[in-house]
Amino acid sequence: MSNKYTGSKLKKQLTSQAKLHGIDLIGFASVDRWVEYNEMPECFFPQKVFPFTRTVIVLALPIFIPMLDTTPSVVYSELYTTSNRLLDEIAYKTSLFLNNKGFKSVFFPRDAYGDISVLIDKPEAAFSHVFAGKYAGLGTIGYNHTLLTKKYGPRVRLVSVFTDAEIESDSMYEEELCVKCLMCKRCCPTSAFTTTKNLIADMDKRKCAAYHAELKQRYTYPCGVCIKVCPIGEDRKIYGMNKGKYLKEKNILTNSEEYSDWVHIRNYGSK
């Protein structure tokens, strides 16, 4: 089948299938955008990772603020694991759907590293879902290196589907969503963000990964503080934004009544 079959019909089918599987956000990006923006070494371009690729489809699921607020806890760890499993399953089904229509398609797993300890010395995966999300029109990249979306801010998990089907790209955001409030910098438990002059911070990725490796040993991986304290996202209309509580958390006594809910959850199910 010629991949010129693509266009609006296939895009609508893929979007409908994704929504049926529970995907909340979906975007499409031509591989030409990696060339146009040239923001990374060419070996990370999707057409280099899987050479048949003409379009990348990015799928996203949200992370719920009340569960994220408890981090580091097993409750957030389970939420993270659940969203990861769902994303890989839906991406697999999306690729299978495309294969059955006669198109080449595979998915790139949402993390794609064997263990967090690997990232201490090699702090990158073979493909960036964050940049794919940007090129697919899901949002912009914030100070804390995450994809910011209008609906959920950085509180999304991502997976990407590669295909040789030529599908029209979605429009990219023209305005940055990040307001550079520096909440992520001020609340980071490892002080990993080291500059303020750039929109996207310089970051000590080794320090961040080492802290995550420690959390994994305690069964409270991952950290997630930099995404929980971000004010961006329509989900804040539901749950609010307690800036003071976030800012004081690093120094507050654990017997404070203000933090009793988070402390209670953190005291059970993990080391």
N, C-alpha and C positions, 0 to 999 in steps of 0.2 A: 504494500500500500504506500502511495506517495505521501510524504509528510506534509504536502500542501493541502491535504484533507483538513488540516488543523484550522486555525481561525476561531471564530466566535463559538461555533457549535461545540468543539472539543473543550474549549475553555469553560463554557457553561456546564458541560457534563462533569468535568473535573471539579469545578467549584461545588456543584450539587452533591457529588459523591463525598467530597471532603466534609461538607456540612452535615450530611447524614451520619458520618462516622464521628461527629462531635467536634470537628475542627472549627475554631472560632475565627481565625484569621488565615487568609490564604493570599499569596501574591505570586506573580509570574515575572521572570526577568530573562531577557535574551542574553546569551553569553557575550554579546557585543559590549554590554555595559562594563564588564570587567576590563575589557581593552580600553574603552573610552575613559574610564576613571583612573585606571592604572594605579591603584592604591596598595598593591602588594606584589611580591615577586610572581612572575608568570606561572611558576610551577603550582601556584595555588588557584589558578583560574579553573573553573569547572571543565572547560574544553581540554585542559591538560590532565585533569584527574581522570575523567572518562572522555576520551577524544570524540566520541560520537555526539556529545551533548550540544544541543542548540538552544534549549530552554531549561531554566531551573525553576522549579515550583517550590515555594517555601510555605510550610505549614506551621501554625503556632497554636499553642494551648496556654491558657492563663494560669498563674499561680495565685492562690487565694490569700489575701492580706492577713486575715487573722491567724492562719496556720504559719505563714511566713514570719509574722511578728514574734513567734515563740523561738525562733532560731537563736542559738544552736539547740535543736531538740530532735528527738526521733519522730515527732509529729511532722515537722517540716521535711525531714529526711524521707519519710514515707510518701509525702506529697510529691517530692522531687522524683522519686523512683516511679510512682504511678504515672506521672505526666510523661516521663521518658519512655516507659513501656508503651503507653498509648500512642505516642508519636511514631515510634518505630513500627508499630503494628499498622497504623494508618498509612504511613509512607510505603510500607510493603504492599498494602492493598492498592494504593494508587499506582505504583509501578506495575503491579500485576494487571490492573485495569488497562493501562497503556499497552502492555505487552499483548494483551488479548485483542487490542484494536490494531495490532500490527506495527507498533512503534517500539523502538529500543527504549528501555527505561530501567534504572536502578535507583536506589535511595542511598544517601549518605547518612549514617546513623547520627543521632542527635549529639553525642559526645565523641565517640570514636577514639578513645584512648583506653589502654588496658587497665590502668589504675591511676589514681590521682598522684601517686608518687612519681610517675613517669614525667609529669608536668614540671616537677621541680627543676630538672635539668633540660627538658625539652618542652617549653611552655606553649606549644602550639599543636593543633591537630592538622591533618592534611587538607582541611577545607574549613572555611569560616561561614557558619550559618548567619552570623551577625551581619557581615557585609552582604551576603545573599539576601537577607531580609531588607536591608537598605535598598539594594538594587531592584528588589521586587515590589517596592513601594509600601512596605509595612511600617516604615518609620525612619528615624535617623539615629546615628550613633552618638551616645552621650559621653559626658566627662568620664564616667566610670567604665567605658569600653563596652557597654551593653547596648543592645538595640532598644530604643525607646519607641513605644507605640502610643498612638493617641488614646486608645481605649484602656490599656493596662500599664502605660509607662514601660519600665524594663521588666515587669513581672510576667514574662512569657518564656516558654521553652520552645525551641525551634528544631525543625528537621527539614531536609531538602531532598527533592526528587529531581533526578537528572533524566532528560529525554531528548531524543532527536526530533521530536515533534516541534515544528516552528509555531509558537503561540505568541500572540501579541503581548508585549510587556505592559505591566501596569505603570501608571505615572508615579514618579518618585516625589517625595516631599521636597518642596522648594525652601521651606523655612525650617530651621533647626528646632527640635522639640525641647532640647536641653536648655534650661535657663541658667545653668552654671551656678546653682545655689550653694554648691560644695557640701551639701549634707552628706553625701557618700564619703567625701574626704574626711570630714570631721568625725564621722561615726565609725569609720573602718577600724576594726580591732587590731589590724597589723600596720596601720599607717602606710598602706601600699601605694597610695597616690601621692606623687612627690612633687608635682608642679601645679601652678594655678594659671599660668599664662596661656596655655592652649585650651581649646574647647575640649579635646580629648586629652586626658592627663597622661603625662609620663607615669609609668607604673612599674613597681618592683614585682614582676610576675612570680619570681622565685619565692619571695616572702609570702605572697598570697597562696601559692600552691603548697608550701610547707605547712601553713596553718590549716589548710584543708586536709592535708594528710594526717595531721594531728587529730582533727575532728573525726575523721573516718575511723580512727582507732577507738574513739569514744562512741561510735555509732550515732553521731550527730552531724554527719556530712550532708550537704555542703554548708557554707557560711551564709551567704545571701544577704548580709547586712546592707551592702551598697544598693541592692534593689529594693529592700524593704523600706528604706528611709527616703526614697525618691518621691517627690511630691507630684510628679507627672503621671497622668492617667485618669480616665473617667471613673475607674474603680474607686478613686478617693471620694467620689460623691456618695458612695455607699458607706464606706468605712471611716472616712475622715482622715485627718493627718495630725497626729499628736507630736509636733516637732520637739517640744520640750522633753517629752518622755524618751524620744529617740536620742536626743543630745546628751542626756544625763546617764544613759544606760551604762556606759563604760565605767563610770565611777560610783554608781549607786550601790548602797548596801543591799544585799540579797534579801534582808528581812523587811524591806520597805513594802508597805501595803500597796503602793502604786504599781509594783511589779509582781505582786503575789500570783497573778494568773500565769504569767510567763515562767516564773520561778517554779511553780507547781508542776507544770508540764515538763520543764527541763530536769526535774528531780526524778523522773520515772522513765524507764524504758531504755536508758543509756547509762554509760559509765560517768 
